[in-house]
């Protein structure tokens, strides 16, 4: 999935720009995905918990994703791009969440770290970004659909070989899902987290355009993602060495602070070659933040609601935050510049760092 997803995350904004869309229009298209995510992920999460299977729902999602991707990439007008984009994301967005949910729950069963499984997704993402970047530089961004369908077909074959997780025997009811929205630690954390994740998702959407604005090509965009994802894979692979040493929230705060530094630097430099080594900060920010945030959610959500809780977390992290980051990111780029966008992201993350620091202090005082 991550090798397939790199094509969307890394190169879709460049593809849309190639189609002639403006920054604001690109923002609308990129926002429709997270909007569909908000609807689809809780829906698929509920179905998964209801019927006690992750694997079967994963396979259904991948089949729908492949069919809709071919329709999505064949559209040429903004309205039809938005319509089929929403259908494409309805099926594709749960795939990553189900994969991470499977990984988290299998890691718990095997008593190993989530990161030791998740790192393989980062490796696939990184290698794909490097190779697909080189390919699209040679053949043209207009042929983006073919590598996507090929990699997606491999994903479908692999999904059939996966082992489903053992789930709770108690059947889930709608009243159980409602309990998640009265779970104060869960809801508070999702709200505070968004200050960090909105900036993160804006970067996901526009780093390709940022690199292109500095004079980079598709291959450099792929290289930037590759460096970032190698650092991410290292963080995930070594998580079992460092993650349990301190409270989960300490790592959330450390990663948030690194995000602040990262966005300020990106907003200040004008050399495309400087961006590549700075992508090492991707692992230190996202890798640490995501590992810690998912662990915190797993701790505060009841076992019977793990899939639903994970997908709501995923829909806020990549969905709600993606809508806001994509829409306002495109508007800021059109009105000012991509550098202004990154400076704004730094200040927004700073607010999140302060709010979550206060929340952590409150948690520690309550434990005393």
Residue frames as qw, qx, qy, qz and C-alpha x, y, z in Angstrom:
[[0.000, 0.884, 0.467, 0.000, 0.00, 0.00, 0.00],
 [0.293, -0.816, 0.066, 0.494, 2.70, 2.49, 0.94],
 [0.394, -0.138, 0.587, 0.693, 4.54, 1.92, -2.35],
 [0.162, 0.595, 0.678, 0.401, 1.25, 2.60, -4.13],
 [0.178, -0.892, -0.374, 0.181, 0.33, 5.56, -1.94],
 [0.426, -0.463, 0.181, 0.756, 3.60, 7.35, -2.69],
 [0.256, 0.314, 0.584, 0.703, 2.30, 8.00, -6.21],
 [0.153, -0.819, -0.499, -0.239, -0.72, 9.87, -4.82],
 [0.468, -0.802, -0.153, 0.338, 1.06, 11.66, -2.00],
 [0.498, -0.403, 0.291, 0.711, 4.24, 12.61, -3.85],
 [0.224, -0.030, 0.581, 0.782, 3.11, 13.21, -7.42],
 [0.129, 0.679, 0.719, 0.075, -0.66, 13.88, -7.56],
 [0.039, -0.850, -0.152, 0.502, -0.22, 17.65, -6.92],
 [0.160, -0.453, 0.543, 0.688, 2.29, 17.82, -9.80],
 [0.203, 0.287, 0.865, 0.358, -0.09, 15.81, -12.01],
 [0.080, 0.805, 0.562, -0.172, -2.94, 18.22, -11.25],
 [0.096, -0.758, 0.154, 0.627, -0.70, 21.18, -11.99],
 [0.221, -0.143, 0.763, 0.591, 0.23, 19.49, -15.28],
 [0.167, 0.556, 0.802, 0.139, -3.52, 19.28, -16.00],
 [0.104, 0.480, 0.220, 0.843, -3.69, 23.08, -15.70],
 [0.464, -0.745, -0.477, -0.034, -5.31, 23.47, -12.27],
 [0.024, 0.771, -0.255, 0.583, -4.48, 26.50, -10.12],
 [0.183, 0.234, -0.770, 0.564, -3.15, 26.30, -6.57],
 [0.488, -0.053, 0.401, -0.773, -6.62, 26.82, -5.11],
 [0.835, 0.159, -0.255, -0.461, -8.16, 24.20, -7.44],
 [0.565, 0.258, -0.758, 0.200, -5.42, 21.74, -6.52],
 [0.125, -0.192, 0.664, -0.712, -6.27, 22.45, -2.89],
 [0.723, 0.023, 0.109, -0.682, -9.91, 21.54, -3.54],
 [0.823, 0.214, -0.495, -0.180, -8.96, 18.24, -5.19],
 [0.395, 0.257, -0.764, 0.441, -6.50, 17.36, -2.44],
 [0.314, -0.156, 0.515, -0.783, -9.12, 18.28, 0.18],
 [0.784, -0.002, -0.218, -0.581, -11.80, 16.03, -1.33],
 [0.644, 0.150, -0.740, 0.122, -9.72, 13.01, -0.37],
 [0.113, 0.063, -0.713, 0.689, -9.59, 13.82, 3.34],
 [0.534, -0.029, 0.123, -0.836, -13.29, 14.77, 3.21],
 [0.812, 0.047, -0.473, -0.338, -14.11, 11.31, 1.86],
 [0.443, 0.187, -0.779, 0.401, -11.81, 9.88, 4.52],
 [0.257, -0.161, 0.494, -0.815, -13.89, 11.40, 7.32],
 [0.786, 0.038, 0.003, -0.616, -16.93, 9.48, 6.05],
 [0.814, 0.247, -0.504, -0.148, -15.31, 6.28, 4.83],
 [0.337, 0.344, -0.780, 0.398, -12.92, 5.42, 7.65],
 [0.400, -0.129, 0.613, -0.669, -15.41, 5.41, 10.54],
 [0.824, 0.184, -0.068, -0.532, -17.84, 3.54, 8.25],
 [0.747, 0.320, -0.583, 0.006, -15.33, 0.83, 7.28],
 [0.073, 0.349, -0.757, 0.548, -14.02, 0.71, 10.86],
 [0.622, -0.069, 0.404, -0.668, -17.52, 0.03, 12.19],
 [0.877, 0.249, -0.243, -0.331, -18.12, -2.66, 9.53],
 [0.503, 0.415, -0.721, 0.235, -14.78, -4.27, 10.41],
 [0.150, -0.230, 0.734, -0.621, -15.56, -4.38, 14.14],
 [0.733, 0.051, 0.162, -0.659, -19.16, -5.47, 13.47],
 [0.929, 0.249, -0.186, -0.200, -18.17, -8.47, 11.33],
 [0.725, -0.560, 0.385, 0.113, -14.93, -9.20, 13.22],
 [0.816, 0.207, 0.308, 0.444, -12.63, -9.04, 10.20],
 [0.080, -0.786, 0.215, 0.573, -9.99, -6.66, 8.96],
 [0.350, -0.193, 0.752, 0.524, -8.67, -8.74, 6.06],
 [0.323, 0.520, 0.761, 0.217, -11.96, -9.08, 4.14],
 [0.090, 0.935, 0.253, -0.234, -12.77, -5.37, 4.40],
 [0.277, -0.646, 0.434, 0.563, -9.21, -4.59, 3.33],
 [0.377, 0.078, 0.790, 0.478, -9.60, -6.68, 0.16],
 [0.230, 0.772, 0.591, 0.044, -12.93, -5.02, -0.70],
 [0.090, -0.907, 0.008, 0.412, -11.32, -1.59, -0.25],
 [0.336, -0.427, 0.596, 0.591, -8.37, -2.44, -2.53],
 [0.361, 0.377, 0.773, 0.361, -10.63, -3.71, -5.33],
 [0.113, 0.904, 0.405, -0.075, -12.72, -0.53, -5.17],
 [0.269, -0.781, 0.226, 0.517, -9.54, 1.57, -5.04],
 [0.403, -0.139, 0.687, 0.589, -8.17, 0.02, -8.26],
 [0.278, 0.612, 0.690, 0.271, -11.41, 0.47, -10.21],
 [0.029, -0.951, -0.268, 0.153, -11.90, 4.07, -9.10],
 [0.405, -0.595, 0.314, 0.619, -8.25, 5.02, -9.70],
 [0.386, 0.155, 0.666, 0.619, -8.58, 4.31, -13.43],
 [0.079, 0.807, 0.542, 0.222, -11.71, 6.46, -13.62],
 [0.323, -0.861, -0.097, 0.381, -10.19, 9.24, -11.48],
 [0.402, -0.458, 0.415, 0.676, -7.05, 9.62, -13.59],
 [0.332, 0.338, 0.689, 0.548, -9.06, 9.62, -16.84],
 [0.025, 0.879, 0.461, -0.122, -11.07, 12.73, -15.90],
 [0.490, 0.280, 0.133, 0.815, -10.15, 16.10, -17.39],
 [0.156, -0.670, -0.156, -0.708, -12.51, 18.66, -15.80],
 [0.040, -0.348, 0.601, -0.718, -12.48, 19.93, -12.23],
 [0.705, -0.179, 0.173, -0.665, -16.03, 18.78, -11.38],
 [0.942, 0.089, -0.282, -0.156, -15.53, 15.21, -12.63],
 [0.474, 0.385, -0.638, 0.469, -12.08, 15.07, -11.02],
 [0.288, -0.337, 0.507, -0.739, -13.70, 16.00, -7.69],
 [0.850, -0.079, 0.014, -0.520, -16.53, 13.46, -8.05],
 [0.926, 0.155, -0.343, 0.039, -14.37, 10.49, -8.99],
 [0.267, 0.484, -0.599, 0.579, -11.67, 11.66, -6.61],
 [0.538, -0.353, 0.395, -0.656, -14.16, 11.36, -3.75],
 [0.961, 0.019, -0.056, -0.269, -15.12, 7.82, -4.85],
 [0.696, 0.416, -0.504, 0.298, -11.46, 6.86, -5.23],
 [0.035, 0.451, -0.603, 0.657, -10.58, 8.09, -1.73],
 [0.763, -0.287, 0.131, -0.564, -13.67, 6.43, -0.24],
 [0.990, 0.023, -0.135, -0.016, -12.11, 3.07, -1.04],
 [0.666, 0.434, -0.388, 0.466, -8.39, 3.89, -0.82],
 [0.134, -0.693, 0.357, -0.612, -8.26, 5.84, 2.45],
 [0.814, -0.457, 0.206, -0.292, -9.14, 2.92, 4.77],
 [0.908, 0.259, -0.291, 0.152, -6.42, 0.71, 3.27],
 [0.348, 0.513, -0.508, 0.598, -3.56, 2.39, 5.13],
 [0.472, -0.470, 0.364, -0.651, -5.54, 2.58, 8.36],
 [0.966, -0.109, -0.002, -0.235, -6.47, -1.10, 8.20],
 [0.765, 0.375, -0.406, 0.329, -2.86, -1.98, 7.45],
 [0.081, 0.506, -0.522, 0.682, -1.64, -0.04, 10.49],
 [0.712, -0.349, 0.224, -0.566, -4.45, -1.47, 12.63],
 [0.974, 0.079, -0.213, -0.015, -3.44, -5.00, 11.58],
 [0.556, 0.450, -0.472, 0.515, 0.19, -4.17, 12.31],
 [0.241, -0.527, 0.426, -0.695, -0.58, -2.66, 15.74],
 [0.842, -0.255, 0.175, -0.443, -2.74, -5.59, 16.84],
 [0.931, 0.200, -0.273, 0.135, -0.37, -8.24, 15.45],
 [0.312, 0.549, -0.506, 0.588, 2.49, -6.48, 17.21],
 [0.514, -0.457, 0.387, -0.614, 0.57, -6.70, 20.48],
 [0.973, -0.047, -0.019, -0.224, -0.14, -10.40, 19.89],
 [0.856, 0.295, -0.271, 0.327, 3.52, -11.16, 19.11],
 [0.570, -0.764, -0.040, 0.300, 4.85, -8.83, 21.84],
 [0.578, 0.070, 0.221, 0.782, 6.95, -6.83, 19.40],
 [0.005, -0.504, -0.106, 0.857, 6.98, -3.13, 18.57],
 [0.538, 0.728, 0.370, -0.210, 4.54, -1.67, 16.04],
 [0.138, 0.857, -0.341, -0.360, 7.48, 0.13, 14.43],
 [0.357, -0.342, 0.825, 0.273, 9.28, -3.11, 13.55],
 [0.482, 0.445, 0.745, 0.119, 6.33, -3.94, 11.25],
 [0.260, 0.904, 0.251, -0.230, 5.47, -0.41, 10.11],
 [0.237, -0.667, 0.444, 0.549, 9.05, 0.28, 8.95],
 [0.444, 0.103, 0.780, 0.429, 8.45, -1.97, 5.92],
 [0.285, 0.827, 0.484, -0.001, 5.73, 0.40, 4.77],
 [0.087, -0.914, 0.157, 0.364, 8.19, 3.27, 4.96],
 [0.415, -0.337, 0.688, 0.490, 10.78, 1.28, 3.01],
 [0.424, 0.457, 0.732, 0.276, 8.22, 0.53, 0.29],
 [0.129, 0.944, 0.260, -0.155, 7.13, 4.17, 0.20],
 [0.243, -0.789, 0.345, 0.447, 10.73, 5.40, -0.02],
 [0.433, -0.123, 0.750, 0.484, 11.87, 3.03, -2.76],
 [0.360, 0.642, 0.658, 0.157, 8.70, 3.67, -4.75],
 [0.045, 0.951, 0.106, -0.288, 9.09, 7.46, -4.51],
 [0.291, -0.607, 0.531, 0.515, 12.66, 7.22, -5.80],
 [0.374, 0.063, 0.823, 0.422, 11.91, 4.85, -8.68],
 [0.269, 0.740, 0.615, 0.043, 8.57, 6.38, -9.70],
 [0.054, -0.888, 0.032, 0.456, 10.14, 9.86, -9.60],
 [0.259, -0.407, 0.662, 0.574, 12.82, 8.76, -12.06],
 [0.335, 0.342, 0.836, 0.267, 10.23, 7.02, -14.25],
 [0.182, 0.853, 0.471, -0.130, 7.89, 10.02, -14.43],
 [0.139, -0.755, 0.265, 0.583, 10.79, 12.37, -15.19],
 [0.233, -0.207, 0.775, 0.549, 11.51, 10.25, -18.28],
 [0.116, 0.380, 0.855, 0.333, 8.01, 9.33, -19.51],
 [0.179, -0.367, -0.170, -0.897, 6.06, 12.33, -18.22],
 [0.212, 0.002, 0.665, -0.716, 3.76, 12.94, -15.27],
 [0.629, 0.121, -0.162, -0.751, 0.73, 12.28, -17.51],
 [0.689, 0.094, -0.698, -0.171, 1.36, 8.51, -17.31],
 [0.212, -0.402, 0.653, -0.606, 0.96, 8.39, -13.53],
 [0.827, -0.094, 0.103, -0.544, -1.98, 5.93, -13.67],
 [0.837, 0.262, -0.474, -0.075, 0.02, 2.94, -14.95],
 [0.333, 0.291, -0.756, 0.482, 2.52, 2.52, -12.11],
 [0.444, -0.210, 0.435, -0.755, -0.36, 3.08, -9.68],
 [0.881, 0.052, -0.088, -0.461, -2.50, 0.28, -11.14],
 [0.714, 0.309, -0.615, 0.128, 0.47, -2.12, -11.37],
 [0.122, 0.279, -0.715, 0.629, 1.53, -1.59, -7.75],
 [0.586, -0.126, 0.283, -0.749, -2.10, -1.69, -6.60],
 [0.876, 0.114, -0.354, -0.308, -2.59, -5.07, -8.29],
 [0.511, 0.253, -0.726, 0.384, 0.42, -6.46, -6.40],
 [0.227, -0.240, 0.522, -0.787, -1.14, -5.08, -3.21],
 [0.792, -0.048, -0.033, -0.608, -4.38, -6.96, -3.89],
 [0.805, 0.171, -0.568, 0.005, -2.55, -10.26, -4.40],
 [0.286, 0.257, -0.695, 0.608, -0.61, -9.80, -1.14],
 [0.463, -0.251, 0.278, -0.803, -3.80, -8.90, 0.78],
 [0.877, -0.053, -0.297, -0.374, -5.22, -12.37, 0.07],
 [0.718, 0.148, -0.609, 0.304, -2.21, -13.95, 1.83],
 [0.081, -0.478, 0.452, -0.749, -2.52, -11.92, 5.06],
 [0.355, -0.297, -0.854, 0.238, -3.60, -13.48, 8.35],
 [0.320, -0.710, -0.261, -0.570, -6.66, -11.86, 9.90],
 [0.013, 0.366, -0.617, 0.696, -6.43, -10.66, 13.49],
 [0.352, -0.410, -0.830, 0.139, -8.20, -12.27, 16.44],
 [0.167, -0.459, -0.020, -0.873, -10.84, -9.79, 17.61],
 [0.272, -0.093, 0.650, -0.703, -12.92, -9.46, 20.74],
 [0.012, -0.283, -0.952, -0.113, -15.82, -11.90, 21.08],
 [0.131, 0.603, 0.529, -0.583, -18.27, -9.23, 22.24],
 [0.366, 0.572, 0.541, 0.496, -20.24, -7.94, 19.21],
 [0.160, -0.126, -0.077, 0.976, -19.97, -4.21, 18.68],
 [0.094, 0.753, 0.651, -0.015, -23.11, -2.09, 18.85],
 [0.219, 0.715, 0.161, 0.645, -23.72, 1.50, 17.75],
 [0.488, -0.858, -0.072, -0.144, -24.04, 2.50, 21.41],
 [0.807, -0.336, 0.098, 0.475, -20.43, 1.32, 21.87],
 [0.506, 0.413, 0.205, 0.729, -19.25, 3.62, 19.09],
 [0.160, -0.871, -0.179, -0.429, -21.01, 6.55, 20.76],
 [0.722, -0.650, -0.057, 0.232, -18.91, 5.90, 23.87],
 [0.682, 0.119, 0.102, 0.714, -15.80, 6.89, 21.90],
 [0.126, 0.630, 0.175, 0.746, -17.16, 10.41, 21.56],
 [0.519, -0.805, -0.031, -0.288, -17.58, 10.69, 25.32],
 [0.867, -0.188, -0.093, 0.452, -14.06, 9.36, 25.92],
 [0.073, -0.989, 0.020, 0.126, -12.47, 12.64, 27.06],
 [0.486, -0.557, 0.499, 0.452, -8.78, 11.64, 26.77],
 [0.555, 0.261, 0.666, 0.423, -9.44, 10.36, 23.22],
 [0.251, 0.859, 0.402, 0.192, -11.42, 13.42, 22.06],
 [0.244, -0.928, 0.122, 0.255, -9.14, 15.97, 23.74],
 [0.557, -0.367, 0.548, 0.505, -6.07, 14.39, 22.20],
 [0.504, 0.474, 0.595, 0.410, -7.56, 14.36, 18.69],
 [0.087, 0.967, 0.233, 0.053, -8.40, 18.06, 19.00],
 [0.355, -0.832, 0.298, 0.306, -4.97, 19.07, 20.30],
 [0.674, -0.090, 0.592, 0.432, -3.20, 16.83, 17.79],
 [0.516, 0.722, 0.426, 0.177, -4.75, 18.67, 14.85],
 [0.033, -0.962, 0.162, 0.218, -2.56, 21.73, 15.37],
 [0.380, -0.508, 0.689, 0.351, 0.40, 19.53, 14.46],
 [0.549, 0.189, 0.784, 0.221, -1.25, 17.32, 11.86],
 [0.415, 0.855, 0.262, -0.166, -2.78, 20.15, 9.81],
 [0.024, 0.849, -0.443, -0.286, 0.72, 21.48, 9.13],
 [0.463, -0.254, 0.822, 0.213, 2.00, 17.97, 8.45],
 [0.568, 0.475, 0.670, 0.053, -0.73, 17.32, 5.89],
 [0.299, 0.921, -0.017, -0.250, -0.16, 20.68, 4.20],
 [0.164, -0.655, 0.673, 0.302, 3.45, 19.62, 3.70],
 [0.555, 0.096, 0.818, 0.116, 2.32, 16.25, 2.31],
 [0.507, 0.733, 0.444, -0.093, 0.19, 18.09, -0.24],
 [0.309, 0.951, -0.014, -0.019, 2.59, 20.80, -1.32],
 [0.541, -0.609, 0.442, 0.374, 6.19, 19.69, -0.80],
 [0.657, 0.264, 0.551, 0.442, 6.32, 18.58, -4.44],
 [0.252, 0.887, 0.258, 0.290, 5.21, 22.04, -5.61],
 [0.391, -0.889, 0.177, 0.161, 7.62, 23.59, -3.06],
 [0.655, -0.293, 0.516, 0.468, 10.56, 21.65, -4.54],
 [0.517, 0.545, 0.499, 0.432, 9.42, 22.49, -8.07],
 [0.002, 0.989, 0.131, 0.074, 9.24, 26.20, -7.11],
 [0.461, -0.754, 0.367, 0.290, 12.87, 25.96, -6.01],
 [0.350, 0.667, -0.553, -0.356, 13.82, 24.55, -9.42],
 [0.390, -0.235, 0.889, -0.048, 13.53, 20.81, -8.75],
 [0.490, 0.131, -0.656, -0.559, 12.23, 18.04, -11.04],
 [0.874, -0.230, -0.153, -0.400, 10.02, 15.00, -10.41],
 [0.808, 0.114, -0.501, 0.290, 13.14, 12.93, -9.71],
 [0.167, 0.327, -0.495, 0.787, 14.21, 15.38, -6.99],
 [0.634, -0.333, 0.082, -0.693, 10.73, 15.21, -5.49],
 [0.938, -0.068, -0.324, -0.104, 11.09, 11.43, -5.41],
 [0.590, 0.257, -0.526, 0.556, 14.58, 11.70, -3.89],
 [0.188, -0.420, 0.349, -0.816, 13.31, 14.06, -1.18],
 [0.832, -0.262, -0.019, -0.489, 10.57, 11.61, -0.24],
 [0.872, 0.123, -0.449, 0.151, 13.07, 8.73, -0.34],
 [0.312, 0.349, -0.545, 0.696, 15.44, 10.42, 2.13],
 [0.449, -0.356, 0.258, -0.777, 12.55, 11.32, 4.43],
 [0.906, -0.135, -0.116, -0.384, 11.12, 7.83, 4.37],
 [0.714, 0.218, -0.573, 0.338, 14.47, 6.13, 4.98],
 [0.025, 0.324, -0.536, 0.780, 14.77, 8.22, 8.15],
 [0.697, -0.221, 0.075, -0.678, 11.17, 7.29, 9.00],
 [0.903, 0.041, -0.417, -0.098, 11.91, 3.58, 8.50],
 [0.456, 0.280, -0.632, 0.561, 14.92, 3.82, 10.82],
 [0.317, -0.302, 0.387, -0.812, 12.76, 5.42, 13.51],
 [0.857, -0.107, -0.084, -0.497, 10.12, 2.70, 13.18],
 [0.820, 0.192, -0.527, 0.113, 12.75, -0.08, 13.10],
 [0.387, 0.211, -0.613, 0.655, 14.44, 1.12, 16.29],
 [0.458, -0.557, -0.081, -0.688, 11.25, 2.02, 18.18],
 [0.861, -0.379, -0.337, -0.032, 11.58, -0.97, 20.52],
 [0.638, 0.068, -0.352, 0.682, 14.91, 0.44, 21.76],
 [0.138, 0.130, -0.203, 0.961, 13.74, 3.93, 22.69],
 [0.347, -0.461, -0.414, -0.704, 9.95, 4.09, 22.77],
 [0.673, -0.552, -0.488, -0.067, 9.23, 2.61, 26.23],
 [0.521, 0.049, -0.402, 0.751, 11.88, 4.67, 28.03],
 [0.051, 0.079, 0.269, -0.958, 9.58, 7.63, 28.73],
 [0.401, 0.505, 0.588, -0.488, 5.87, 8.52, 28.86],
 [0.491, 0.484, 0.620, 0.375, 4.23, 8.40, 25.41],
 [0.110, 0.959, 0.263, -0.010, 3.40, 12.10, 25.60],
 [0.402, -0.699, 0.314, 0.501, 7.08, 13.04, 26.01],
 [0.458, 0.009, 0.673, 0.581, 7.75, 11.67, 22.53],
 [0.240, 0.774, 0.555, 0.186, 4.68, 13.49, 21.14],
 [0.140, -0.960, -0.034, 0.241, 6.05, 16.78, 22.48],
 [0.471, -0.464, 0.502, 0.558, 9.61, 16.12, 21.25],
 [0.433, 0.318, 0.692, 0.482, 8.32, 15.33, 17.75],
 [0.114, 0.907, 0.405, 0.026, 6.11, 18.46, 17.77],
 [0.273, -0.847, 0.179, 0.419, 9.11, 20.62, 18.64],
 [0.465, -0.175, 0.644, 0.581, 11.13, 19.07, 15.78],
 [0.335, 0.660, 0.621, 0.260, 8.21, 19.84, 13.44],
 [0.051, -0.962, -0.139, 0.229, 8.41, 23.53, 14.46],
 [0.359, -0.615, 0.464, 0.527, 12.13, 23.70, 13.67],
 [0.482, 0.157, 0.744, 0.435, 11.61, 21.84, 10.39],
 [0.277, 0.796, 0.518, 0.147, 8.90, 24.17, 9.07],
 [0.138, -0.930, 0.062, 0.336, 10.81, 27.32, 10.04],
 [0.420, -0.402, 0.603, 0.546, 13.87, 26.07, 8.14],
 [0.422, 0.387, 0.730, 0.372, 11.83, 25.13, 5.06],
 [0.137, 0.915, 0.379, -0.028, 10.21, 28.55, 5.06],
 [0.236, -0.880, 0.195, 0.364, 13.61, 30.26, 5.13],
 [0.483, -0.304, 0.637, 0.518, 15.76, 28.43, 2.55],
 [0.566, 0.674, -0.034, -0.474, 15.79, 28.95, -1.22],
 [0.153, 0.515, -0.806, -0.249, 18.14, 26.15, -2.34],
 [0.892, 0.024, -0.200, -0.405, 16.57, 22.95, -3.64],
 [0.660, 0.273, -0.661, 0.231, 19.71, 20.96, -2.80],
 [0.073, -0.321, 0.630, -0.703, 19.38, 21.97, 0.86],
 [0.747, -0.155, 0.044, -0.646, 15.91, 20.39, 1.07],
 [0.809, 0.142, -0.560, -0.104, 17.17, 16.85, 0.42],
 [0.425, 0.124, -0.742, 0.503, 19.34, 16.38, 3.57],
 [0.285, -0.178, 0.373, -0.865, 16.77, 18.28, 5.65],
 [0.752, -0.109, -0.382, -0.526, 14.26, 15.55, 4.84],
 [0.447, 0.059, -0.818, 0.357, 15.99, 13.48, 7.54],
 [0.191, -0.065, 0.471, -0.859, 13.86, 15.54, 9.93],
 [0.663, -0.099, -0.375, -0.640, 10.79, 13.79, 8.49],
 [0.686, -0.104, -0.715, 0.085, 11.60, 10.62, 10.40],
 [0.281, -0.032, -0.592, 0.755, 12.40, 12.48, 13.60],
 [0.340, 0.005, 0.158, -0.927, 9.12, 14.40, 13.41],
 [0.745, 0.008, -0.275, -0.608, 6.47, 12.21, 11.75],
 [0.641, 0.098, -0.759, 0.056, 8.02, 8.84, 12.66],
 [0.177, -0.003, -0.720, 0.671, 8.19, 9.64, 16.36],
 [0.392, 0.018, 0.187, -0.901, 4.88, 11.54, 16.47],
 [0.720, 0.027, -0.426, -0.548, 2.85, 8.87, 14.65],
 [0.553, 0.025, -0.808, 0.201, 4.28, 5.99, 16.69],
 [0.071, -0.050, -0.631, 0.771, 3.57, 7.78, 19.98],
 [0.465, 0.037, 0.024, -0.884, 0.13, 9.08, 18.93],
 [0.714, -0.006, -0.580, -0.391, -1.09, 5.67, 17.74],
 [0.443, -0.027, -0.804, 0.395, 0.17, 4.08, 20.95],
 [0.136, 0.028, 0.446, -0.884, -1.66, 6.67, 23.06],
 [0.627, 0.023, -0.213, -0.749, -4.92, 6.07, 21.16],
 [0.653, 0.012, -0.752, -0.085, -4.52, 2.29, 21.57],
 [0.246, -0.017, -0.742, 0.623, -4.18, 2.78, 25.33],
 [0.242, 0.129, 0.368, -0.888, -7.27, 4.97, 25.80],
 [0.645, 0.102, -0.333, -0.680, -9.66, 3.10, 23.44],
 [0.767, -0.161, 0.538, -0.311, -11.42, -0.13, 24.65],
 [0.317, -0.233, 0.857, 0.332, -10.29, -3.36, 22.95],
 [0.460, 0.487, 0.742, -0.023, -13.67, -4.02, 21.33],
 [0.318, 0.913, 0.199, -0.162, -13.45, -0.63, 19.56],
 [0.532, -0.462, 0.383, 0.598, -9.82, -0.80, 18.42],
 [0.423, 0.305, 0.595, 0.612, -10.51, -0.77, 14.65],
 [0.023, 0.876, 0.429, 0.218, -13.09, 2.02, 14.99],
 [0.401, -0.856, 0.014, 0.327, -10.84, 4.03, 17.30],
 [0.549, -0.251, 0.451, 0.658, -7.83, 3.61, 15.02],
 [0.329, 0.475, 0.581, 0.573, -9.81, 4.66, 11.95],
 [0.113, -0.950, -0.291, -0.029, -11.28, 7.72, 13.69],
 [0.490, -0.677, 0.227, 0.499, -7.74, 8.66, 14.72],
 [0.502, 0.036, 0.580, 0.641, -6.60, 8.05, 11.15],
 [0.205, 0.734, 0.541, 0.355, -9.49, 10.10, 9.72],
 [0.224, -0.956, -0.085, 0.171, -8.59, 13.06, 11.94],
 [0.541, -0.504, 0.391, 0.548, -4.84, 12.74, 11.32],
 [0.313, -0.038, 0.656, 0.686, -5.08, 12.33, 7.55],
 [0.111, 0.619, 0.722, 0.289, -8.70, 13.39, 6.89],
 [0.134, -0.935, -0.311, 0.104, -9.85, 16.48, 8.77],
 [0.410, -0.677, 0.241, 0.562, -6.30, 17.79, 8.97],
 [0.452, 0.074, 0.628, 0.630, -5.83, 17.07, 5.28],
 [0.165, 0.792, 0.540, 0.234, -8.90, 19.09, 4.31],
 [0.214, -0.949, -0.076, 0.218, -7.81, 22.14, 6.28],
 [0.504, -0.505, 0.420, 0.561, -4.15, 21.84, 5.28],
 [0.453, 0.258, 0.649, 0.554, -4.90, 21.35, 1.58],
 [0.127, 0.852, 0.472, 0.188, -7.54, 24.08, 1.26],
 [0.221, -0.959, 0.012, 0.177, -5.79, 26.82, 3.21],
 [0.605, -0.363, 0.447, 0.550, -2.37, 25.75, 1.95],
 [0.457, 0.425, 0.564, 0.541, -3.45, 26.26, -1.66],
 [0.004, 0.942, 0.306, 0.138, -5.03, 29.63, -0.85],
 [0.444, -0.804, 0.171, 0.358, -1.92, 30.85, 0.99],
 [0.594, -0.088, 0.519, 0.608, 0.29, 29.80, -1.94],
 [0.314, 0.658, 0.511, 0.456, -1.92, 31.66, -4.42],
 [0.157, -0.966, -0.190, -0.077, -2.14, 34.78, -2.23],
 [0.327, -0.862, 0.365, 0.128, 1.46, 34.88, -1.00],
 [0.442, 0.574, -0.686, -0.075, 4.09, 32.19, -1.61],
 [0.876, -0.110, -0.469, -0.005, 5.00, 28.64, -0.70],
 [0.425, 0.201, -0.550, 0.690, 7.60, 29.99, 1.76],
 [0.357, -0.323, 0.207, -0.852, 4.89, 31.95, 3.57],
 [0.847, -0.195, -0.338, -0.363, 2.92, 28.70, 3.83],
 [0.760, 0.006, -0.556, 0.338, 5.78, 26.96, 5.66],
 [0.107, 0.253, -0.437, 0.856, 6.32, 29.84, 8.09],
 [0.602, -0.280, -0.010, -0.747, 2.59, 29.76, 8.87],
 [0.868, -0.101, -0.476, -0.094, 2.81, 25.99, 9.42],
 [0.488, 0.161, -0.592, 0.620, 5.60, 26.53, 11.95],
 [0.209, -0.245, 0.323, -0.890, 3.54, 29.00, 14.00],
 [0.773, -0.191, -0.218, -0.564, 0.47, 26.75, 13.87],
 [0.804, -0.014, -0.569, 0.172, 2.50, 23.78, 15.12],
 [0.212, 0.258, -0.518, 0.787, 3.91, 25.98, 17.88],
 [0.551, -0.293, 0.097, -0.775, 0.36, 26.55, 19.14],
 [0.899, -0.099, -0.365, -0.222, -0.19, 22.79, 19.20],
 [0.599, 0.188, -0.598, 0.498, 3.06, 22.24, 21.10],
 [0.101, -0.289, 0.419, -0.855, 2.04, 24.73, 23.79],
 [0.726, -0.211, -0.047, -0.652, -1.51, 23.32, 24.13],
 [0.897, -0.019, -0.440, -0.033, -0.32, 19.70, 24.34],
 [0.385, 0.273, -0.600, 0.646, 2.37, 20.65, 26.87],
 [0.384, -0.279, 0.312, -0.823, -0.34, 22.13, 29.10],
 [0.871, -0.092, -0.222, -0.428, -2.46, 18.99, 28.61],
 [0.746, 0.151, -0.594, 0.262, 0.48, 16.74, 29.56],
 [0.075, 0.290, -0.554, 0.777, 1.13, 18.75, 32.73],
 [0.638, -0.213, 0.112, -0.731, -2.56, 18.38, 33.62],
 [0.889, 0.017, -0.431, -0.155, -2.36, 14.60, 33.07],
 [0.543, 0.209, -0.637, 0.505, 0.70, 14.27, 35.33],
 [0.198, -0.282, 0.426, -0.837, -0.92, 16.35, 38.08],
 [0.791, -0.150, -0.098, -0.585, -4.05, 14.18, 37.92],
 [0.828, 0.090, -0.549, 0.075, -1.88, 11.07, 38.41],
 [0.214, 0.342, -0.616, 0.677, -0.33, 12.46, 41.60]]
